[in-house]
Amino acid sequence: MRLPRLFRPSHQHSALSATLLMMTTITLSRVIGYIREAYIAYAFGAGQQTDAYVAAFTLPDWLNYIVAGGTASITFVSIYTRFLAEKREQDAQKTFSIIITVMTTVLIASTILAEILTPQFAGWMFHGFTPEQMQLCIHLTRILLPAQIFFYVGGVVSAVLLSHRLFLFPALGPLIYNVAIIAGGVVGGHQLGIASLAYGAVIGSIAGPFLINAIGAAKIGTGYRPSFEIGNPAFREWVRLSIPLMLGVSLVTADDWILRYFASSGIGDIARLNYAKRLFAVPIAILGQATGQASLPFFSRLFGEKKFEEFGATVNGSVYRITAASLLITGWMMAIAVPLVDLVYRRGRFTFSDSQFTAIYFFWFSLSLALWSAQSLYARAFYASGNTLTPMVASSLITLASLPLYSLLFRTLSVTGLAIASDLGITANALAIALLLHVRGMVPLSGLRWKELGKAALIGAVSGGLSYEVTRIVALDGSRRADLLALALGTLTWAAAVAAGLWLLRSELPGDLRKRGS
């Protein structure tokens, strides 16, 4: 495979090349995302206004989730991909136009309603905010709400490109979005304060997820004609598949909302949890999100062609490789939590004390990396089969059942308990979806390479423990030199222990990771 071909806009990808491209661009996006978070930490620290800024994304996220859900990236991809496989491109184009027209209208109306009801929502959700925080949160929320229209339209257009196996333009959207937020803060921060970040996010939603995908769609001749033909059979099928995603509440999305709800009473707690979660999101995005996004069109194609045995084997192969790699990386993340967080975030108004608290949360979040990565693939296996109801009912029930657990652990262990509750909740979510796929005979659990996963878990635990003990040699006093030394020693110890463990246990994982596949 020639590397330059991965970045040609017109290149139609295989499952492997699509995954590599998504991993590359998502890694770059997360690097820029790190710069974004580091800038916010530098300029605004972890205080009341940063809490308000993070909280301001909650209502826009709710609006996008409830009205749009995963209907662009999940249900539409499955329908559009099936039409292409059946050579029904005209039907695909018609469905695309109807969905864009109807849902944009619904989103505009919903955005106006949300703008009106923002004070009531913020007052209920963030009961611990001071009056000044509440006013700032309401102001920032109202700035951010219109961005969801552009996110949704861009998501549908992105789904068209993914169905054509064109991954470059969708992959560039998040890069542009993150750059715009940073630019907003740098250019307007002095005059507008933290609101400059919100304005940057809105501009980024237009230039990134919306405009870049529209350019890509135009290049392949995707046409759009306004249409309210809601009686169209394909549109009605899309509605049927989408309603569970709109009405259900997955813990994958709700986790951030729950964390903010409970942490709103402490100064800086929402911000520190957010910094830890955003750093934890880097490996999730590279491993789970990239593989999931790249795999969905291929899962859909295999299921649509009724290659059910190959479908199950492909899903199991993807889950095994991503889970095993995650188990190894988890040991490293937990061991170097303090020096990593301190090196990444401490500057400006973000203090060493902030780093220590954030590192505790990051440590506990890291424990569930393998589960976050696996559930992304398992969920997409269900979506590829055209079944959105079953996983969303299961996820919604788990989310509701998890609420008392968040409350209990928050009361007993404070904010650290929220991170632990998040781990337990996502574990239940991933296991439930995997079990449902197994019971339905779609992805048998016996197809997973359990022995290799066991080896990876053992190696990850031992290498992480050794790495942690080595990092303790360095006295972390808040200096960059100490951070870098601890990080270097911990990483080298972990890498050597992983290499030795893989060799001693004769693990087949290195060879499996090099294999071409989804």
N, C-alpha and C positions, 0 to 999 in steps of 0.2 A: 504494500500500500504506500503510495507516495503522499507525504504529508501535505504539500501544497494543494492537492486535490480536495482535501477535507474542507478547505476554506473557499472553494469556488461556489458562488451562489447557485449555479445551475447543476451542481453535482448531486446526483441521486445516491443516497447513502445506503449501505448495507447496515445490518443491525450493529455490527462491530464499529464501523466507521462513524455511524450516528452517535453511538455511545461515547466514542473517543472525542468527537467534536463537542458534544454536550458537556463532557467532563472538562475539556479544555476551556470552553467559553464560560462555563459556570464557575470554574476555578478563578478565571480572570475577573468575573463579576464579583465573586466573593472577596477577592483581593481589593477591588474598588469599594466593595461594601465595607471591608475593614477600614479603609481610608475614611469612608463616610462616618463610621461609628467612632473612629479615633478622633476625627475632627470635632464631632459633637461632644465627645468626652473632654477634649482640650478646651473647646470654646464655652461649653455650658456645664461640664461636670456631671455630677449625679445628685441633683437637687430637685427643688419643687418644679421649676420650669421644665426641666428635662422629663420629669414624671408626667407633666401635663402634655408635653409634645408626644411622648410614646402613647399615652392614653388617647390622644386625639385620633389615632389611627383605628381605634376600636369600632366606632360607628361606621366609618367607610368600609372597613373589613366586613362588618355584619351585613351592610347593604349589598356588597358584592357577593357575599356568600349566600344570603337568603334569596336574592333576586336572580343571581347568575349561577352561584354554586360552581360546580366543575363542568357546567354545560358546554363550555367552549372547548376546553382541552381534553375532555373525556368523552361525553356522549356524542358530540358532533364529529369528533375524529372517527369514532366507530362507524357512524352512519355514512359519512363522506368517503371513508376508505372502502366500505362495502360497495358503494355506488361505482367507485373507480374500478374495483375488481370486476364488477359486472358490466363494465363499459357503458355506464349510464351517466355520463358526464353532464348532460343537460339537466337531469334530475338533481344531480349534486349541486350545480350552479343555482338552480331554482330554490332549493332548500337553504342554501347559503344566504340568498337575498332575503327570503322571508324571515329567517332567524335574525339577521342583522336589523331589519326594519322594525319588527315587532319588539324585540328586546331592547333596542335603543330607545324606543318610545316609552317602554315600561320603566327603564332606568332613569330617563329624564324626569318622569313624573315622580318616581320614588325618591330621587335626589332632592327635588323641591320639597317633598313632604319631610324628608330627613333634616333638611336645613331648618325647617320650622320647629321640629321636635327635638333638636339637638340639646337645648337646656334641660328638658325633662329626662332625656336618656343619660346625659352626663351626671345629673344629680342622683339618679338611681344607681348608676354603675360605679361611680367614684365617690362614695359616701364619705371617705376620709379626707377629701381635698379641702383646703382652705378656700374662702371666697375668691381670693385673687387667683389661685390655681384653677378654680372652676371656670372663671371668666376667660382665662387664657386657653384652657382646654376647649371651651365652646368656640372661641374665635378660631383656633387652629383646625378644629373639626370641620367648621364651615368652609374653610379654605380647601381642605383636602377632599371633601365629598365629590365634587365634579370629576375628579380624576378617575373615579370608578367607571364612568361612561367610556372613557378612552381605553381603560384596561380591558373592559369587556369586548368592545369592538375589535381591539387588537388581538384579543385571545381567540376570537372566532376566525379572524383572518390568519392567525398563526396556525390554527388547526388545519386550514386548507393547505398551507405549506407543508405541515408535517405529514398530511395524507399523501402528498406528492413526494414524500421522502426528501424534502428540501429543508434542512435544519439550520442553515446559517443565519438567515434573517431572524427567526424566532429566538435564536441564541443570543443575538446582539441586543435585543430589547432591554433586558435587565442591566446590561452594561451602560447603556445610554441613560437609563433611569437613575442609576446610582451616581453617575457623573453629574447629572443635572442637580441632584440634591446638594452635592458638595459645592457646585458652582453657585447655587442659590445662597448658601451660607457664606461663601467667600465674598461674593459680590454685594449681597444685601444685608449681611449680618450686622454691620455697624448701624445701619439706619432702621432695619426692621426687627432686629433681635432674632429670637428663635423662630419667628414666623417666616423668616427668609427660607428656612429649610422646607417648610410646607409649600411655599410658592415654587420652590425648586422641584418638589415632588410632583406638583401638578404639571409643570412644564415638561418634566421628564416622562410623565405618563403619555403626553401627547407625542413627544419626539421619539420615545423609545418603543414601548409595546404597541402603540397605534401606528405611527408614521412609518417606521422601518419595516413593519410587516406589510403595510399597504403597498409600499414600494416593491417588495418581493412578490406580492400577489399580482401587481400590475405587470411585472416582468414575465410572468407565466400566463398572462391573458385571462386572469380571473375577473369576470365581469360582475357588476352589481346593478340591479334594477330594483328600486323600491317596490315592495309588495307586501300586502296585508292578507295574503291568501292563507288564512289560518285553517282552512279545511283541507289543505294539501296533506296527503297521507304521510309523507316523510316528515313534515312538520309536526303532525300529531304523534308520530312515533317518537320524535325528539322530545316532545313535551312529556310523553309517558315515561321516557327514560330519565328525564331531567328532574321531574317533580321530587323523587326521593332525595336527590342531591340538594335540592332547594329547601326541602322541609326537614331533612335529617341534619343532625349536628354531630360531626365527627370530632373526636378528641384531638385529632391531628391539627385541626384549625382552632377548636375551642380552648385548647390548652393555654394559649397566650391570653385569651380573654379572661379565663379563670384566674390565672396568675395575677393579672392587673387588678381584678376585682378585690382579691384578698389583700394585695400588697399596697392598696391605695392609702392606707392609714399611716404608713411610715414614710418619712422624708427620704427620698432617694431609692427606696426599695424597688419600685417599678423600674427605674432606670438601671439599677445594678442587675436585676433579673434579666432585663432586656439585653444588656451588654453580654451577659453570660450566654443567653439563648442565641443571640446573633453569632457569637463566636462558635458555639456548638453547631449552628446551622451550616457552617462551612463544610465539614465532612458529610453531613446529611445531604446537602445539595450535590456535592461531588459524587457521592456513592449512590444514594437512594434516588434523589430527584433526577439527576442526569440519566441514570439507567432506566428509571420509570418512564420519563418522557420519550426517550429514544425507543423503548421497547413496545409502547402501546400500539403504534401502527403495525408492528410485526406480530404482536399477539393477536390483534384484530384480524389481520390477514389470515393467519393460521386457523383461527376459529371459524372465520367466514368460509374458508376452503374445506372445512370439516376435517381438518387434520388434527383430531383431538389428542391422539397419543403424542404427536410431536409438540402440540401446544403445551401439554402438561410437562413434558420433558424440558421444553425451553424455559418455562416459568421456573421449574425446580432448579435448573442449571444457573439461571440468573440469580435466584435467591441464595443458592449455596455460595456462589462466588462473592457476592456482595456482603453476605452475613459473615463469612469467614474472614474477609479482609477487615470488616468492621470490628470483629472481636480482637484482632491483633492491634488495631489502631486505638481501641478503647484503653488498653493498658498504658499506652504512651500518653494519651490525653489526660488521664487521671493522675499520672505520676508528675507531669510537668505543669499542672494547673496554675500554681502560683506564679512561677517565673514567666510563663506564657502570657497570662492575663496582665501582669504588671508591665511586661514589655510592650504588649499591644496597646494598652489603654492609658497607662499613667503618664500624664502630661497636663499642663495647664491647670484646670480646676479639678481634675480627677486625681485624687490623692492615693497614697500607698494603702491607707486604710480601706478605701473604696476597692482597690485591687484585691485585697485579702478577702473581703466579703464576696466579691464577684467570683473569685477563684473557687470558693466553697460551692457556690451554685453551679459553676461550670463542672466541677468535679462530679457532682451528683448527676447532672444532666448527661455527662459522658457515658455513664453506666448503661444507658439505653440506646446507644448508637446503632447497634445491630438490629434492634427491634424497629426503630424508625426507618432504617433502610429496607428491611424486609417487608414491612407493611405497605410501603409504597408500591412494591412490585405485586404483592398479593392483591391489593385493591384494584390495580390495573388489569389483573387477570380476570377479575369479575367484570369490570367495565368492558373489556374486550369481548366478553361473551354476550353483551347486551343486557346484563343483569345489574342494575344499580340499586334496586330495592333491598335485596338481601344484605349487602355489606353496610348500607346506610342505616337500616333498622338495627343491625347488630352494633354499629358504632354509636348510634344515638342512645341505645340502652346502656352501653358501657359508659358513655359520657355522663348520663344522669346518675348512674350508680357510683361514679367516681367523685361526685360533688361532696358527699359526706366525708370521703377520705381526704380530699383537699382541706376541708374545714377542720377535721380532727388533727391532721398532721400540722396544719398551720397553728392551731391552738397549743399543741404540745412542743413543736420544734421551731416555731416561728417561720421565717421566710425559707430557711433550709428545708423545712417540712414540705413546702410547696414544690421544690425541685424533686424531692423523693416521691411525692404523690404523682408528679408528672411521669416519672419513670414507671411506677406501678400501673398507671392508667394506660400508657402506650404499650406496655407489655400485654395487658389484657386485650387491648384492641388488636394487636398483631396476631396473637394466638387464636383469637376468635375467628378472624378472617381466614387464617390458614386452616383451621379446623372445618369451617364451612366449605371451603374449596375441596378439602379431603372427603368430607361426607357426601358431597355431590359428585364425587368421582372425577372432578376436573383436574385437580393437581394433587395427586396422592402424596401424603407425607412420607411414605416409604421410598419415594423417589429422591428424597434429599440424601446427601452423603453425610449421614450422621457421624460416622467415625471421623471424617475429616473435620467436621465442625467441632467435635469434641477436642481434637488435637489443637485447633485454632484457639478455642476457649482456654485450654490449659496453657498454651504458649503465651497468649495475651496476658493471662493472670500472672504468670511467673515473671515474664519480661517487665510488666508494669511494676510489680513489687520490687524487683531488683533496681529498676530505674528510679523509683521513688526513694529507696534507701541511699542511692548514690547522690541524688539531688540534695539530700539532707546534709551532706558534707559541707555544702556551701551555705554560709549564713546570709539569708536574704534580708538585707538591710535597706532595701529600696533603691539601691544603686543599679544603673544599667549594666555595669560590669558583672555584678553578682547574678543578675537575671540571665545574661548571656552565658555565663559560665555554667550555671545550673541547668539551663536549657540544653547546652551543648553536651554536658556530661550525661544528662538524663537520656537524651536522644541517642547518643552513641551506645550507651548501655542497653537501651531498649532494642536498637537495631541489631546489635551483636547477639543479644539473647534470643531475638526472633529468628535470626539466621541459624543459630545453633539449635534452637528448638525444632525448627522445620527439618533440619538435617538429621538430628537424633531420632525424631519420631517418624522419619521417612515420609513426611507429608507430601501429598501430591498437589497441594494448593498452588505452588509456584507455576507448575506446568499447566494447571487448569486455568489460571489467570491469563496465561499467554495464548490459550486456545482462541480461535476465531469463533464467535458466537454472540448471542444477544446479551 
